[in-house]
Every structure is written in structure tokens, then in C-alpha cells.
């Protein structure tokens, strides 16, 4: 069974917000393991939008974070998962 990580989990895991929640998000990812998680392609766009609009990050920083996620090997279209 695969588990989809949503935008909030990714923001916390990347360290962009609450540290305690970030640690829990990382534990969740580690506990599930790389073969049981995926990131829907739509979530990358949501992640970027949240970083730029809600967390007021500069666009280049948000773009770099999205590239890192995209290259993680976890990104799949919802139909692939």
C-alpha cells in the first residue's frame, strides 16, 4: 500500500515551519519508508504556492525546494500510484 504525502507534511518535513511538527513529519516518512510513500505531482505546485504566498519565501528558494522534491524519486502522478 502506498501513502501520499500532502503539502503540509512536506512543508513541515522540509523545515519551513513548526520544528516539532517537522520532526514528526520526518518520522512519518522514515517510518513508512521510501517504498511506501509518494508525492502526487499536484502537490509540488501546492507546495510552491504555499511557500511563496503563505510562508512568504522568495521564489528562487521555493523553486529550489520544488526541484529537490521533484528529484527525490517519490513524485508520481496520481494515476501511477
NUVEXMAR-211201 format. One line per field, with one value per residue (C-alpha): x, y, z; residue number from 0. Coordinates in nm, 3 decimals, padded with zeros to 5 digits, always signed. Layout:
! NUVEXMAR-211201
xx	c(X, ...) $
yy	c(Y, ...) $
zz	c(Z, ...) $
nr	c(NUM, ...) $
! end
This chain:
! NUVEXMAR-211201
xx	c(+00.000, +00.126, +00.071, +00.050, +00.226, +00.033, +00.159, +00.154, +00.366, +00.619, +00.638, +00.700, +00.947, +01.144, +01.181, +00.982, +00.754, +00.695, +01.003, +00.811, +00.578, +00.878, +01.031, +00.703, +00.678, +01.029, +00.949, +00.641, +00.843, +01.115, +00.864, +00.677, +00.996, +01.074, +00.883, +00.554, +00.526, +00.468, +00.415, +00.147, +00.264, -00.015, +00.133, +00.455, +00.251, +00.067, +00.400, +00.541, +00.228, +00.226, +00.593, +00.555, +00.216, +00.166, +00.524, +00.650, +00.958, +01.139, +01.052, +01.406, +01.409, +01.067, +01.179, +01.489, +01.277, +01.043, +01.336, +01.467, +01.125, +01.091, +01.426, +01.355, +01.212, +00.886, +00.689, +00.425, +00.107, -00.200, -00.275, +00.071, +00.035) $
yy	c(+00.000, +00.347, +00.656, +01.001, +01.280, +01.603, +01.958, +02.020, +01.715, +01.823, +02.179, +02.059, +01.790, +02.046, +02.260, +02.558, +02.584, +02.438, +02.240, +01.986, +01.907, +01.890, +01.619, +01.425, +01.461, +01.323, +01.035, +00.959, +00.948, +00.736, +00.502, +00.439, +00.400, +00.502, +00.217, +00.306, +00.681, +00.901, +01.267, +01.348, +01.588, +01.829, +01.856, +02.005, +02.300, +02.333, +02.318, +02.602, +02.812, +02.766, +02.859, +03.177, +03.301, +03.173, +03.142, +03.444, +03.267, +03.410, +03.246, +03.113, +02.942, +02.788, +02.676, +02.506, +02.327, +02.203, +02.079, +01.884, +01.724, +01.651, +01.475, +01.272, +00.979, +00.994, +01.208, +01.028, +01.125, +01.014, +00.757, +00.599, +00.547) $
zz	c(+00.000, -00.091, +00.120, -00.039, +00.144, +00.139, +00.118, +00.493, +00.567, +00.305, +00.435, +00.789, +00.679, +00.477, +00.791, +00.668, +00.968, +01.315, +01.428, +01.640, +01.352, +01.123, +01.337, +01.333, +00.955, +00.914, +01.148, +00.942, +00.622, +00.782, +00.944, +00.622, +00.422, +00.065, -00.097, +00.071, +00.007, -00.294, -00.371, -00.627, -00.897, -00.800, -00.451, -00.593, -00.723, -00.393, -00.208, -00.421, -00.379, -00.001, +00.029, -00.175, -00.055, +00.298, +00.420, +00.222, +00.085, -00.213, -00.545, -00.610, -00.270, -00.336, -00.681, -00.537, -00.278, -00.553, -00.760, -00.462, -00.414, -00.784, -00.790, -00.477, -00.671, -00.477, -00.723, -00.927, -01.100, -00.906, -01.176, -01.144, -00.770) $
nr	c(0, 1, 2, 3, 4, 5, 6, 7, 8, 9, 10, 11, 12, 13, 14, 15, 16, 17, 18, 19, 20, 21, 22, 23, 24, 25, 26, 27, 28, 29, 30, 31, 32, 33, 34, 35, 36, 37, 38, 39, 40, 41, 42, 43, 44, 45, 46, 47, 48, 49, 50, 51, 52, 53, 54, 55, 56, 57, 58, 59, 60, 61, 62, 63, 64, 65, 66, 67, 68, 69, 70, 71, 72, 73, 74, 75, 76, 77, 78, 79, 80) $
! end
